[in-house]
């Protein structure tokens, strides 16, 4: 029996993303900025913000202070390097800019910009970062500290960030694929078509709105009277390929469909991207889901599963199906 292992495309994508991140947020980027600045200015700022013992411990291992401690002049020269210190301290973007409460500085990392308000608060920001980095240094212990270890710690934070970004992109792409499948079914009845919105005129001369949204991912509604919409179909798309995480994703779909049920949606569907999933088990985990569909079958545009999807879209929107359908 032949053994087949899928191509590691995710790792290929990560390799290219990591190369970009090294040039933007990691030690490579930091070294370039430090080389362009006056070293005495960096040292002077760090001496005011960082405990002397912490700088002495780094120096004892031949390490400069900015490898762990942010200096205002460094962040002025390259605001994106706030991301370096965030990663080194082990904070996700959500935690750092959300839970920790530093959202006002987020544009520094994301766009490399520094507003006058942010510039006026750099000393306070670097002082707070210094306290956290000093605690990190004390926790690790000076004997273990090295440039490679600091790089590894930042990379440990990058990994989940890259995977999270990939999951978001995969999820959005999965929703788009379902939206495209629906578009192919209703195109002949469409009065308006866009990348995130389709409007139809059904057989009862009522407007039907199909929207690429969130919670649910795709919603289909019929206009009964102006400003009075009837909720017809709520669709949740779980496009992840990780079999071990399917039950968590179905749990998320169930929460969304419980809300959709309360909002009066006639039917609630969940589309998954794992062909060998046990639909009976998934049905028990999401009793609010009326129908499960596999993304591969909707992409194929043929077969019993697709035909069921087609028939239900046509019937529930109230349009006339195409002869080939």
Secondary structure, DSSP 4 states (H G I P E B T S, - for coil): --------HHHHHHHHHHHHHHHHTSHHHHHHHHHHS-HHHHHHHHHHHS-HHHHHHHHHTT--GGGTS--HHHHHH-GGGHHHHHHHHT--HHIIIIISS-GGGHHHHHH----HHHHHTHHHHHHHHHHHHHHHHHHH-TTT--HHHHHHHHHHHHHHHHHHHHHHHHHHHHHHHHHHHHHHHHGGGEEEE-SSEEEEE-TTS-EEEEEE-SSSSEEEEEEEETTEEEEEEEEEEE----GGGHHHHHHHHHHHHHHHHHTT-SEEEEEES-TT--HHHHHHH-TT-SEEEEHHHHHHT-SHHHHHHHHHHHHHHTPPPPTT-
